[in-house]
């Protein structure tokens, strides 16, 4: 499963594709949510961009999104504190 709810927080298992032509949530890639972002994977730019993109997509502030695992790889675990919305592309059932 690519997500789990924990006390109102959403924990996502993601596969991130940097240097894409646009920012988007694509759908599932194996057991992870595939997210494309435009930022390059240089000096933490992709991670900062991913946090900002997910914050907008899930209706929270950037401080409510944190990368829990996979700081330097494409496979990441991201925590989103009390999301106000869930994009349809994320394929997540409400808490």
Secondary structure, 3 states (H helix, E strand, C coil): CCEEEECCEEEEEEEEECCCCCCEEEEEECCEEEEECCCCCCCCHHHHHHHHHHHHHHCCCHHHEEEEECCCCCEEEEEECCCCCCCHHHCCCCC
